[in-house]
Every structure is written in structure tokens, then in C-alpha cells.
Amino acid sequence: MDYQSEIRSFLVSRRAQLSPEQAGVPFHSGARRVPGLRREEVAQLAGVSVDYYTRLERGKTKGASAEVLEAIAEALQLDDAEREHLMHLAQASRPKRRASANPGRKSVRPAIQMVLDSVTGPAYVQNGRMDLLGANQLARAVYSQMLEDTTGQANFARFNFLDPRAREFHYNWEQTARNSVALLHAAAARDPQDQDLINLIGQLSTQSTDFRTLWASHNVLRYRSGVKRYHHPLVGDLSFGFEGFEIATDPGQLLTVLTVEPGSPSAAALNLLASWTAPARGAVAAPPQPVAE
């Protein structure tokens, strides 16, 4: 991946999204040839020369201090995820790159799997490239379609873009797709030596027009809580809250726990799904049937 080009595209895209009014830059009458801020306006806000900022925007970050990058981030009003992304891109673009923090682990440690199995609701662990590394029984039932992928490691992004069923499964597929690309963008800068991630991005870029379009937006995301809404093929609509926790002993792995409102339709649907996936000892569960539309 050309990280100098990534820096250029990222900074240009953030500059284009920030208007002079938002940045507090004096507005001068007359046509503006670029959307958002001009380079000289960003340079002025950051307290650097126009030539210096222009070199940075071209990906020439050698010698750029953390303080300068912070000033650029402040001038462009980057959020925490974007600020972190800029720092990672600058580090990745330099000749001496760090070794991958994600050496290719394909599953969680047994102790982490025991934690997953002890959670009563759906719970799973994924890495930065959105591979599903481990899950409890209920999570595997929720994501059963994704787990049918026989091409390799189950992966949320690959399912979202390459499996046509994903558009029906996700209540808001468009937002899910944007989030997936933003997470992969952040992961690519954070761990530039992850060959599996590079291969995944290449596969999605060649096989999905939607992915290529969204990748060009250069948005990044870091979210740890929120709402997930699905239309499960067996039990219908499911609405979850979720919380994500970084696993300190396994850098790069994120534990996600899904919760439902007690007494809600989602809780009833999840209980039904649980009854099909965990039959009583010695009993044979009735085969589940898709819900009527």
C-alpha cells in the first residue's frame, strides 16, 4: 500500500470537508477553486509555512514531529479516530516500518473462549481486519450466515460486501458498509505490515464496486459502543446494544458483547434462537423455520 498517497488523500479529503466558516478563517469574496479550506489556510491555522504543509500533504512526513502533526490535526478539526489515523499514516509512510502487531492469530486463546462461553448473551472477538476469531454459541447463531463462508476465515467485511444476503441481514446496510470501510482504513494505517489485511483490501477492491467507492472517501472510525440491528433469517428483527472491550493480553483483539432490552421483541426472538441452538440434554430440537414475511 502506498502510504504517502494515503496521507495525501486523507489530508485533502479532510481539508475539503472543512469550510472557512467552520475553521474561523476570514472569508474573502470571489470564487473559491477548491472545496473547503485552501492549503495556505490550513498552514496558517497550524502555524507552519505553506511549503512545509504542502510537503506534508504530499506524504513527505520525514522529520515531522508529533507536535506539528498535532497542530495539523487541530487545524483540520480531526476527531480522535482521525487524529490517531494521521499519526499512524505518518509512521507507516516512513522507511523503517514497525513489525506487524497482528502476527496472524486465527483464533482466540482457550482462556478467552472460556470467557465467551460464560457470557449469557451473544459475544465474540474480532481483530482489526474484522476476522471473527472466537464466539459463543449464541453469537454463532446470530451470525450463522457469515460462518457459512468456506473461502477462509469468517470475516465481517467480506460478508458485508461479497455476500448478497448481507443487505437483507443488516437493517441499514449502507451505514454498516461505511463503518466497515472506515474500520479497515484505520487498521491499515495502524498495522501496515499485516499481509492478511492487505490481501483482504485487495480482494474487496477488485470484487466490490461499493467497497472501492467507499474506500476513496478516506473516512476512519473507532467505535466501542452503539446499536446493531439485524433481520435474522430464522427469528426476524433483532436490535442489540453493544459494548466493545480491548483485550489487554492480546493486542489487536476486541471483545464485543451484545445486549437486548429485557421483555422486548428482540429478547423474545433471541430466546427462541437460543432454544434452537442449545437443546436440552437428550432432546432433539425442532428444526427452525424462517419467519414469515
Secondary structure, DSSP 8 states (H G I E B T S, - for coil): --HHHHHHHHHHHHHHH--HHHHT----SS--SSSS--HHHHHHHHTS-HHHHHHHHTT--TT--HHHHHHHHHHTT--HHHHHHHHHHHHHHSSS----S-----S--HHHHHHHHH-SS-EEEE-TT-BEEEE-HHHHHHTTTGGG--SSS-BHHHHHHH-TTHHHHBTTHHHHHHHHHHHHHHHHHH-TT-HHHHHHHHHHHHH-HHHHHHHTT-------EEEEEEEETTTEEEEEEEEEEE-TTSTT-EEEEEE--TTSHHHHHHHHHHHHHS--TT-----------
